[in-house]
Amino acid sequence: MNFKKYILFYFLIVFSSFSKAQITTHPTIFAGYQYQNQSFGELGARFIFLKKDDVIYRLSGSALVGSVHRKLMVLPKIQGDVLLNFSKNDDIKHSYYFLLGAETTNKYIAPKAGVSLFGIVDFTGGYAINYGHQLLNGKELKGLNFNFSINIPLVVLE
């Protein structure tokens, strides 16, 4: 079984060297607010992957922190987004992106859609679906959600 893993790893390395598409990666940190049947603050890190400015992929991990029935709760969250703007060679129209994505915690999964201004300020909404009857300190985290976040590229901090 380990031999198969080594062969797969070898082929991935060899075939990735033939790839001509150059993808740029930019790390960012972000902070925000999320309402998911309960108010949460959010803090995390995000990686932005792009080849051109019209389609951007983001992968992030964060922690939702909030008070549920007077107890401090922390939920780990993973999310993936695709930002779309098909106005090519037009900088003024790149001030906004349409955002599609999904997020998951250990309690729910939520597809989402929204708008990102300059790729810095995000406004999203979605609908969360619980994993079975998962509760957070007696509270169900399902239904409509709203998220606002501010992204700070680490390049700015250097």
C-alpha positions in Angstrom: 0.0 0.0 0.0 2.8 2.4 0.8 4.4 1.7 -2.6 1.2 3.0 -4.3 1.4 6.2 -2.3 5.0 6.7 -3.4 4.1 6.1 -7.1 1.2 8.6 -6.8 3.4 11.2 -5.2 6.1 10.7 -7.9 3.5 11.2 -10.7 2.1 14.3 -9.1 5.6 15.8 -8.9 6.5 14.9 -12.5 3.2 16.1 -14.0 3.1 19.3 -12.0 6.5 20.3 -13.5 4.9 20.2 -17.0 2.2 22.6 -15.9 2.5 26.0 -17.6 -0.1 27.9 -15.5 1.6 29.9 -12.9 -0.6 30.5 -9.8 0.2 33.2 -7.4 -0.5 32.7 -3.7 -1.1 35.6 -1.2 -1.6 35.0 2.5 -4.0 37.2 4.4 -5.5 37.5 7.9 -9.1 38.5 8.4 -11.5 39.5 11.1 -15.3 39.7 11.0 -18.7 39.2 12.3 -21.0 36.2 11.6 -24.6 35.8 12.6 -25.6 32.1 12.5 -28.7 31.9 14.8 -26.2 33.4 17.2 -23.7 36.3 17.0 -20.0 35.3 16.6 -16.8 37.2 16.1 -14.4 35.6 13.6 -10.6 35.6 13.3 -8.6 33.6 10.9 -6.1 33.2 8.0 -6.8 32.9 4.3 -4.8 32.0 1.3 -5.7 33.6 -2.0 -4.8 31.7 -5.2 -5.0 33.6 -8.6 -3.7 33.4 -12.1 -5.4 36.5 -13.4 -7.6 39.0 -11.6 -10.9 37.8 -13.0 -11.2 34.5 -11.0 -9.8 34.2 -7.5 -9.8 31.2 -5.3 -9.6 31.4 -1.5 -9.1 28.8 1.2 -9.3 29.8 4.8 -9.4 28.5 8.4 -10.8 30.5 11.3 -12.4 30.4 14.7 -15.9 31.6 15.5 -16.0 33.0 19.1 -19.3 33.8 20.8 -21.3 33.5 23.9 -24.1 30.9 23.9 -26.3 30.8 27.0 -23.7 32.8 28.9 -20.8 30.4 28.0 -17.9 31.3 25.8 -17.9 29.0 22.8 -15.2 28.6 20.1 -16.0 26.8 16.8 -13.3 25.9 14.2 -14.3 26.8 10.7 -13.0 26.0 7.2 -14.2 27.7 4.1 -13.6 27.8 0.4 -14.6 30.7 -1.9 -14.5 31.6 -5.6 -14.5 35.3 -6.5 -15.7 36.1 -10.0 -15.3 39.3 -12.1 -15.2 38.9 -15.8 -14.4 42.5 -16.8 -10.9 42.1 -18.3 -8.4 44.9 -18.5 -10.7 47.3 -16.7 -9.4 48.3 -13.3 -12.3 50.3 -12.2 -14.7 47.4 -12.7 -12.4 45.2 -10.6 -13.6 47.0 -7.5 -16.2 44.3 -6.8 -16.3 40.5 -7.1 -19.2 38.1 -6.9 -18.5 35.5 -4.3 -19.6 31.9 -4.2 -18.5 29.5 -1.6 -19.1 27.1 1.3 -18.1 26.9 4.9 -18.2 24.1 7.5 -17.7 23.7 11.2 -18.1 20.7 13.4 -21.8 21.6 13.8 -23.0 22.7 10.3 -22.3 23.2 6.6 -23.4 26.3 4.8 -23.2 27.3 1.1 -23.0 31.0 0.6 -23.0 33.8 -1.9 -22.2 37.5 -1.7 -20.1 40.4 -2.8 -16.4 41.3 -2.1 -15.3 44.9 -2.5 -11.7 45.1 -3.8 -11.2 41.6 -2.3 -10.8 43.4 1.0 -14.4 43.7 2.4 -16.8 40.7 2.1 -20.5 40.6 2.6 -22.0 37.1 2.3 -25.2 35.3 3.2 -26.2 31.7 3.1 -28.1 28.9 4.7 -26.7 26.5 7.3 -27.6 22.8 7.5 -26.9 21.0 10.8 -25.1 17.7 10.9 -27.8 15.6 12.4 -29.0 17.0 15.7 -25.7 18.8 16.6 -26.2 21.5 19.2 -23.9 24.2 20.5 -24.5 24.4 24.3 -28.2 23.6 23.7 -28.6 26.0 20.7 -29.2 24.8 17.1 -27.1 26.6 14.5 -29.2 26.2 11.4 -30.9 28.5 9.0 -30.0 31.8 7.4 -26.6 33.3 8.1 -24.9 36.6 7.4 -21.2 37.3 7.4 -19.1 40.5 7.2 -15.3 40.3 7.1 -12.3 42.5 6.4 -9.2 40.9 4.8 -5.7 42.3 5.4 -3.0 41.0 3.1 0.2 40.2 4.9 2.1 42.2 2.3 0.6 45.4 3.7 2.0 44.6 7.2 5.6 44.2 5.9 
